Structure formats: C-alpha cells, structure tokens
C-alpha cells in the first residue's frame, strides 16, 4: 500500500539532513522510523495510563500513606537498627 504525505519545509529539510548525514538511506526510512517511535510512545502512554488506573484502584482498596507517615516510619526503623 503506497501512501503519500506532505511535509512542511522544515520537516522535509530535517528528513533530507538525516539521509545526507548517513543515518538513513531514504526519506521514506526517516518517516517509517518516526512512525515507529510514535507507535512506541503511544504504547508506553497506554501502558502508563493503565498502570495509573491500577495504582489508583489499589490505593482505593488498600489505602494510602502520607509522605510524613513514610518518613516517620523510615526514621523509626533507622533508630531501631
């Protein structure tokens, strides 16, 4: 499947610089690489959001601690050690 895209002058220049610098063989490779990076970023964002939902649900089920409570616990454990 062939897809045609229009790049801004700045993005076109950047893509061509990537090719001229030898990092990629073609502008097509630059665009494919950029899309893979976007896909990976979207996957990471989705996974992070799912983790936040799970952490929120766990906090709702099990409760939370304030920073002061955690620091007090650390101090108490250090004093006992």
N, C-alpha and C positions, 0 to 999 in steps of 0.2 A: 504494500500500500504506500503510495507516494503522497507526501504532504508538503505543501509549500507554505513558508512563513515569511512575513515581512519583519525585518529587524530595524530598529532605529539606527541612525548613522553611528551613534556611539557603540551600540551592541555589535553592529557589523564590524566596526573597526577593532573592537576588542576580540571578536572571534577570529578575524584575519590575523591579528597580532599573535594569538595563540598558535595559529598554524605557522606563521613566519618564524616564531621562536622555536618551532620544532616540537611543541608539546602535543600537537595533534596533526594528523595528516590532512584533514579536510575540515571545512566549516561544519559540515554535517556531523562529524565526530564531536565537535565542540558542543553543538546543540544537543546531541544524544547524551553526552556526559552531563550537561546542565540538567536535562530532564531526569536522569538517574539520580542526581543529587537532590532534586526537588522531590522525587518519589521517596527517597530515603528520609528526607526531612519530614515529609508528611507521615510516613510510617512511625518515625520517632515521636512526632507530636501526638499521634493517635495513641501510641503505647503510653506516653507520659500522661495524657488525659485519663486513660483507663486506670493507671496507677493512682492518680489523684482521687478518682471516684472510689476506688477500693480503699485507699487510706482514709478517706472521709467516712466511708461506711464502717471501717474498723474502729475509728475514733468514736463514732456514734454508738457502736456496740460495747466497746471496752473502756471508753472514757479517755481523757487526755490529762497531761500534766503541764503545769506552767514551767517556764524556764527557772523561776525561783525554786520550785519544788525539785527540779532535777539538780540544780546546783547545790541545794541543801543536801540532797542525797549523796552527791559526789563528795562534798565536804565531810559528811558523816562517815562514809566508807573510808576516806583517806585518814581521818582521825583514828579509826579503829585499826588501820593497817600498820 
